[in-house]
Amino acid sequence: MKKICSALALYAAAMAAHAQSVAFTFDDGPRLAETPLLSPQQRNQALLDALAAHKVSAALFVTCGNGADRPAGYALAQAWGQAGHAIGNHTMTHLDLNSAKVTLAQYQQEISDCDRITATLPGYQKWFRFTFLREGNTPEKRDGMRAFLAQRGYRNAYVSLDTSDWRLDEKLNEVLRANAGADVAPIRKAYLSHLRQRAQAYRDLSRQLEGRDIPQVILLHHNLINALWLNDAIQQFKDMGWTIITPAQAFADSVYQQPPDKLVAGQSLLLSIARSKGLGKFPGWERLVDDGDFEIEALKAE
Ligand SMILES: [Zn+2]
């Protein structure tokens, strides 16, 4: 009996060690812009409630110009920190570093300006999330940013599990603006199936590139679609057997320590690693860069 018990304990430990894990991160918040159905305060609270219901400790990457630079938005960001979530930096106005019109100095100024606000919030971390996950269209910008972040003690808060929740959110808003009473069940279904597809695809890619299940870092946004259905999304990960960890736990993994050796890095860290290994076009890569086209097309067919 003792032998069986210890064998079972070993098996359980091995299963836990191999369990796929994921940390939740949310970009672009807090957003004071109006949407159908919920006020900005209600959207913020719905996200926090879903995280609390599942005891998930997440990270919010603040785009300060979306609200945190005004008292009403600052209070929403503060609520994340007070609930135990980490607060990162996602620039003032969400410029695109890959745009020829955006200079390195301008982009860095945006980070410093937003830092002056986030540094006063509970949960503040020196974590930077690149806007659009784009790290610069030239080696000068890319290396300039790497030096800038290192000098200020900032970490590049990579994403491994990139999603197009924002695209389905646009669709949701469009449908509800046209008809506040519209049946949005098909969009909910598309959102959940999109997250499931991306999760499985990035898990497969991690095994292919790293030979193991890395702790994944998922990118979602501070938006209406997550305010409505984040609870279901987290439950779906649990039903898939994934465990949920904190962003700090995920970032401690070795895969997040070394920047990929690629001229122009960006997108999911796993896609950058694939490109740096000359594996840019592996089976199924189109579905990882399609901005959710597959689900949007499927919705049209309903
Ligand atoms: Zn963003």
Residues whose N, C-alpha, C, O or C-beta is under 5 A from the ligand:
A	BS01	ZN	D27 D28 T131 F132
